[in-house]
Amino acid sequence: MLRYLPFLLIIALTIYAFIDCLNTPEEEVKHLPKVVWVIIILLFSIVGPVVWLFAGKKRAVAGGGFGGGRARRTQWVAPDDNPEFLKSLREERDKNDPDKG
């Protein structure tokens, strides 16, 4: 069973890189078009996924980097933290209930 471990790790790495590449938005892909990255990942079993993971995608700097300031939130925001959503709820409530306003 242990002799199959390297093959399983290579397959797992390839599958992970393939799915990561497919889920990455086109504007975050570096150096080559996304379709070319998919072909490289699938054709070159060890080198392709490793190159994709290190050079194919724009990565966020962990820990804030050297900017000193706090990075602006560009990810999904929960509805209770989203001011636009809360405003739309208030407007909807005021529109449907003329007594409270």
N, C-alpha and C positions, 0 to 999 in steps of 0.2 A: 504494500500500500504506500509506503514512504517513497518508492521510486516514481510514483505518479504525481507527487506533490509539485515538482517543478512545472510539469505540464498544466496542472490545475491552476497554479499561480499565474502562468502566462495567459491562460484562457480568461481568468478572472480580470487580470490587468487589461487585456484587450477589450473585454466586454464593458468594463468600467469606462475606459477612455472613449469607446464608441458611443456609449450612452451620454457621456459628458459632452462630447462633441455635438451630438444631435440636439441636446438641450441648450446649448450655448447660443445666445442671439448672434446674428451675423455681425453686428457692430462690435462685438467683443472678441471676435476671432482675429488673430494677428498673422501677418506674413503671407498667408495663402487663403484662397476661397475655402469655404466650409466643405464643399464637395471633394476638393483635393485632400483635405485633412482626413475625411472619412476613408478615402481610398488608401492613403498612406497607413492609417491605423489598421485597416483590414489586410493589406498586402504584406506589411513588414511587422511580423508578430511581436517582437520585443522592442525594436527600435522605434517603430511608429507610435505606439502608445506612450512611451517614455518621452519622446520628442513633443508629442501633443501636450502632455502634462506640464512640461517645463517651458515650452516656447510657443505653444499654439493659442493660448488664451490669455487675455488680460486678467491678472489676478489682483485682488485687493490686498493692500499692505496690512498685515496683522499688527495690532497695537498702535495704530495711528500713524506710524512712519515718522518722517522728519518734519512734517508740516507744522507741528506744534499746536495747531488748532484742531477742533473737532470736525471730523468728516461729516458732510451733509448727508442726511438719510435719503437714500434713493431706493430703498427696499419697500416692500409692502408694509403698510401701516394698519394696525388693528382699527376697526371702526370707532371704538371709544377713544382713540387717540387722534383721530382724523378730524380737524376742525371743520373742513368742508362738509363732511358727513353729518356732524352734529348740527351744523347750521341748516342743512337740508331737512333734518328731522324737526327742528324748531319751526321752520317755514311751513312744513307739511302739517304740523300740529296747529299752527295759527290759521292756516287756510281751512282746515276741517272743523275747527272749533272757534267760531267767531266770538264766543263769550269770553275766552281767555285771549288776551291780545294786548 
